[in-house]
Amino acid sequence: MAFYEDNEERRRRFAEVVDAYYARIYNLFRHIVSDEHLAADLTQDTFVKAYEAFGRFRGEASVYTWLYRIAINEYRSYLRRLRREQEFISRSLDEPVEAGDESLFTQVPDPSPSALQMLEKEELRLRVQQAVQSLPPRYRAFAILRDLEGMSYEQIAEVTGLPLDTVKTRISRARALLRRKLEPYYRG
């Protein structure tokens, strides 16, 4: 028997879940993939899968953790599909940058009084974004979940289905890689 017996009740409750968590899941993907269209697609796929499974959700985990687990699994599926596609496609380093990559260079308005401060802040933001994007995928999601999404180690372990020690190790390695990449920017 499903947790929500009535289909109308199920739809209403799921609409509440979407309202409460859509932006957080989208922002998670936006940080991970750095492409708003892909982030939107992954978010939509996550909520489709969540809706399909919603009748079986028993509340043993929080809705937040349950959705993040689905999102991370969707991201893993995306990476597997991408790897399969890349096995068949070889790209030249001489090819021009795609239009979607221009978002990395969009300047965000900053109320700082100094133009130099604004430039330095934007350069640092770009460097951090590039450093996060350059992390191996097995570490990238962990850094984003912990440091950008603010999830606890325990929540990340629950979401990813990995042991707590593995989660801590991956976060530590991600931070070490980021520290090395960004060292020139935080040395005074």
Number of C-alpha atoms within 10 A of each C-alpha: 6 12 12 16 10 11 11 10 11 17 15 12 14 17 12 12 17 17 10 13 16 18 13 16 25 21 19 22 24 18 20 21 19 20 16 16 12 16 21 18 12 22 25 16 16 24 21 12 15 21 18 11 11 20 18 13 17 12 9 7 13 12 16 15 17 19 23 23 21 21 26 23 16 17 22 15 12 14 13 12 11 11 12 11 11 11 8 8 9 8 8 7 7 6 7 7 9 7 7 12 11 10 11 14 10 10 13 10 8 13 8 11 8 10 11 10 12 17 14 13 15 18 15 15 15 16 16 17 15 16 17 25 16 14 18 11 16 12 20 23 28 28 24 19 22 17 13 13 15 12 17 12 19 15 22 24 20 18 22 21 13 12 13 16 12 12 23 17 13 18 23 15 17 22 19 12 18 19 15 10 17 16 11 9 13 8 6 5
